[in-house]
């Protein structure tokens, strides 16, 4: 049974160091923490749908975080450092996230929508150095803060407040977590049961939506019952076609990981306990990497993590 969001950690639960993925996934309030993250990201989507769609499938997640980390590593003393098309393409091809053409097209999309801009007055005109814009910074910092808040929920920590008090901490921690995650096959490759959603356009947002519906429900005979769910409502909310949503769910239905209690997708929607467990373990890899990165960034900055 998922514990109520209202329950607060007792003092002995408070952190002495970063959590590992296994202990996070076993935490009795882990699903509540995931629901907190999901709720904040859905709120961000409602404010800026285009922004959140940049990370709404796992391929875009890997590219977006890689390019943001490259931009954050820019050194003003070295005008050619930071994010360039060449560096991004090398990174995403190394980790197998996308082809050269896909990475180039995605970079151009970010420039068109003003999530990136060119750094002016670069001495070598053959090199095009890019940087993130204010809206991109807002989106990524919101994403990071949501995960810090989730960790705080689990152990009574103060990561979100500490990050807010030290603006440079976020970018440093994000660099560390991105390097860790893109190098980790456990994060790069979603579990099979989750893959039909994770690799699909807006699939990440669909998963977040399903997590918020879990609330404090527990599994009954191997299933989590979430109540009525209309795929057309999901399509409208996340601005994707109904056919795309149906494709995501059809594969999962065939594998027996999701379904409805009545024919023709009527009655209550359910998710198999095994599906939720795989999602939890996968997400816990990310949350553990972010926790480790936060502690590392605090140590490098001379900031107490508690």
C-alpha positions in Angstrom: 0.0 0.0 0.0 1.3 3.4 -0.9 1.5 5.7 2.2 -0.4 8.9 2.3 1.3 12.0 1.1 0.4 13.6 4.4 2.8 11.4 6.4 6.1 13.1 7.2 9.4 11.4 7.8 10.5 11.0 11.4 13.9 12.4 12.3 15.7 9.1 12.2 14.7 8.8 8.5 16.6 11.9 7.5 19.5 11.4 5.1 23.2 10.9 5.9 24.1 10.4 2.3 22.7 9.7 -1.1 20.3 6.8 -1.6 20.9 3.9 -3.9 18.3 2.8 -6.5 17.3 -0.4 -4.8 16.5 1.3 -1.4 14.5 4.0 -3.2 12.4 1.5 -5.1 11.6 -0.4 -1.9 10.6 2.7 0.0 6.9 2.5 1.1 6.3 6.1 -0.1 8.1 5.8 -3.4 5.0 5.9 -5.5 3.8 9.0 -3.7 7.2 10.6 -4.5 6.8 9.7 -8.2 3.3 11.1 -8.1 4.7 14.4 -6.8 7.2 14.5 -9.7 4.5 13.6 -12.2 2.2 16.3 -10.9 4.7 19.0 -11.2 5.8 18.0 -14.7 2.1 17.8 -15.8 1.7 21.3 -14.4 4.7 22.5 -16.4 3.2 20.9 -19.5 0.0 22.9 -19.0 2.1 26.1 -18.8 4.3 25.3 -21.8 3.3 22.2 -23.8 6.0 22.7 -26.4 8.7 22.7 -23.7 7.7 19.5 -22.0 7.3 17.7 -25.3 11.1 18.0 -25.7 11.5 15.4 -23.0 8.3 13.5 -23.5 9.9 10.4 -25.0 13.1 8.8 -23.8 15.1 9.5 -27.0 14.4 13.2 -26.6 15.1 13.0 -22.9 18.6 11.7 -23.6 19.3 14.3 -26.2 17.9 17.2 -24.3 19.8 16.5 -21.1 23.0 15.8 -23.0 22.8 19.2 -24.8 21.8 21.0 -21.6 24.9 19.6 -19.8 27.1 20.5 -22.7 25.8 24.1 -22.5 26.3 24.2 -18.8 29.9 23.2 -19.2 30.7 26.3 -21.2 33.8 28.2 -19.9 33.7 31.9 -20.6 37.5 31.9 -20.8 37.3 29.4 -23.7 34.9 30.9 -26.3 34.8 27.7 -28.3 33.7 25.6 -25.3 30.2 24.4 -24.5 27.4 23.2 -26.8 28.1 22.8 -30.5 26.3 20.6 -33.1 29.4 18.5 -33.5 29.7 17.9 -29.7 26.1 17.0 -29.4 26.1 14.7 -32.3 29.2 12.9 -31.0 27.5 12.5 -27.6 24.2 11.1 -28.8 25.8 8.8 -31.3 28.2 7.5 -28.7 25.3 6.5 -26.4 23.1 5.3 -29.2 20.3 7.9 -28.5 19.8 9.0 -32.1 21.3 9.2 -35.6 23.3 12.2 -36.8 20.3 13.5 -38.8 17.9 13.1 -35.9 20.2 15.0 -33.6 20.8 17.8 -36.1 17.1 18.2 -36.8 16.3 18.3 -33.1 18.9 21.0 -32.5 17.4 23.1 -35.3 13.9 22.6 -33.7 15.2 24.0 -30.4 16.7 27.0 -32.2 13.4 27.6 -34.1 11.4 27.6 -30.9 14.0 29.7 -29.1 14.9 27.2 -26.6 18.5 27.7 -27.8 20.4 30.7 -29.2 23.7 31.4 -30.7 26.5 32.7 -28.5 27.6 36.0 -30.1 31.1 37.2 -31.0 32.7 33.7 -31.3 36.2 34.4 -32.7 36.1 31.4 -35.1 33.2 31.9 -37.5 33.4 28.3 -38.5 32.2 27.2 -35.1 28.6 27.8 -34.0 28.4 27.8 -30.2 24.9 27.6 -28.7 23.5 28.2 -25.3 20.1 27.6 -23.5 17.6 30.4 -23.2 15.7 31.5 -20.1 12.6 29.3 -20.9 14.8 26.3 -21.2 16.5 27.1 -17.9 13.1 27.5 -16.2 12.0 24.1 -17.6 15.1 22.2 -16.6 15.3 23.8 -13.1 11.6 23.0 -12.6 12.3 19.4 -13.5 15.3 19.2 -11.2 13.5 20.8 -8.3 10.6 18.3 -8.6 13.0 15.4 -8.2 14.7 17.1 -5.2 11.3 17.6 -3.6 10.5 13.9 -4.2 13.7 12.9 -2.4 12.9 15.3 0.4 9.5 13.6 0.8 11.2 10.2 1.3 13.7 11.2 4.0 12.8 14.7 5.3 15.8 16.3 3.6 16.1 19.9 2.4 17.5 19.5 -1.1 14.9 21.6 -2.9 15.4 24.5 -0.5 19.2 24.2 -0.6 19.1 24.2 -4.4 16.9 27.3 -4.5 19.3 29.1 -2.1 22.3 28.3 -4.2 21.5 28.8 -7.9 24.8 27.5 -9.3 24.2 24.1 -7.5 21.5 23.0 -9.9 23.6 23.2 -13.1 26.6 21.5 -11.4 24.4 18.7 -10.1 22.7 18.4 -13.5 26.0 17.9 -15.3 27.0 15.1 -12.9 23.6 13.3 -13.1 23.5 13.5 -16.9 27.0 12.0 -17.2 26.0 9.2 -14.9 22.6 8.5 -16.5 23.6 8.5 -20.1 26.5 6.2 -19.3 24.2 3.7 -17.5 22.5 1.1 -19.6 20.0 0.6 -16.8 18.7 4.1 -17.5 19.4 4.3 -21.3 17.3 1.2 -22.0 13.8 1.2 -20.4 12.4 -2.2 -19.3 10.5 -4.1 -21.9 7.2 -3.6 -20.2 7.7 0.2 -20.1 9.3 0.6 -23.5 6.1 0.9 -25.6 5.4 4.1 -23.6 8.9 5.4 -23.0 10.0 5.4 -26.7 6.7 6.9 -28.0 6.0 10.5 -28.6 4.4 12.0 -25.4 4.8 8.5 -23.8 6.7 10.0 -20.9 3.8 12.3 -20.1 1.3 9.5 -20.4 3.3 7.5 -17.8 3.3 10.5 -15.5 -0.4 10.8 -15.9 -0.9 7.1 -15.0 1.3 7.5 -11.9 -0.8 10.4 -10.6 -3.9 8.2 -10.8 -2.3 5.5 -8.5 -2.6 7.9 -5.5 -2.7 5.6 -2.4 -4.0 2.5 -4.1 -2.4 -0.8 -3.6 -2.4 -3.9 -5.8 -5.3 -6.3 -5.7 -4.6 -9.7 -7.1 -1.6 -8.4 -9.0 -3.3 -5.3 -10.5 -3.6 -1.7 -9.6 -7.1 -0.5 -10.4 -7.1 3.2 -11.5 -10.8 3.8 -12.4 -12.2 4.8 -15.8 -9.7 6.0 -18.4 -10.5 7.2 -21.9 -7.7 7.2 -24.4 -9.2 10.1 -26.3 -9.0 12.2 -23.1 -5.3 11.5 -22.8 -4.7 12.3 -26.5 -6.5 15.7 -26.1 -4.7 16.5 -22.8 -1.2 15.8 -24.2 -1.9 17.1 -27.8 -1.2 13.8 -29.6 -3.3 11.8 -32.0 -5.7 9.2 -30.6 -4.1 6.6 -33.0 -0.7 7.2 -31.4 -2.1 6.7 -27.9 -3.9 3.6 -29.0 -0.6 2.2 -30.4 1.1 2.7 -27.0 -1.6 0.9 -25.1 -2.3 -1.8 -27.7 1.2 -3.3 -27.3 1.0 -3.1 -23.5 -2.5 -4.8 -23.6 -1.1 -7.6 -25.8 1.6 -8.2 -23.2 -0.9 -8.2 -20.4 0.6 -5.3 -18.5 -2.4 -3.0 -18.8 -6.1 -3.4 -19.6 -9.7 -2.7 -18.7 -12.1 -4.7 -16.6 -14.8 -4.6 -19.3 -14.5 -5.2 -23.1 -13.9 -2.4 -25.6 -11.7 -0.5 -23.0 -14.6 0.1 -20.7 -14.9 -0.3 -17.0 -11.9 0.4 -14.8 -8.4 0.7 -16.2 -5.7 -1.4 -14.5 -2.0 -1.7 -14.6 -0.2 -5.0 -13.7 1.8 -4.9 -10.5 4.8 -6.2 -12.5 4.5 -3.2 -14.9 4.5 -0.8 -12.0 7.4 -2.5 -10.3 9.5 -2.3 -13.5 8.6 1.4 -13.9 9.5 2.0 -10.3 12.9 0.3 -10.5 13.7 2.2 -13.7 12.7 5.6 -12.3 14.7 4.8 -9.1 17.9 4.6 -11.2 17.3 8.2 -12.2 16.4 9.4 -8.8 19.4 7.8 -7.2 21.7 9.4 -9.8 20.2 12.8 -9.1 20.6 12.3 -5.3 24.3 11.3 -5.8 24.8 14.3 -8.1 23.3 16.7 -5.6 25.6 15.4 -2.8 28.6 15.6 -5.1 27.8 19.2 -6.2 27.3 20.2 -2.6 30.7 18.7 -1.7 32.4 20.5 -4.6 30.7 23.8 -3.7 31.4 23.6 0.1 27.6 23.5 0.8 26.1 21.3 3.5 23.6 18.8 1.9 21.4 18.8 5.0 
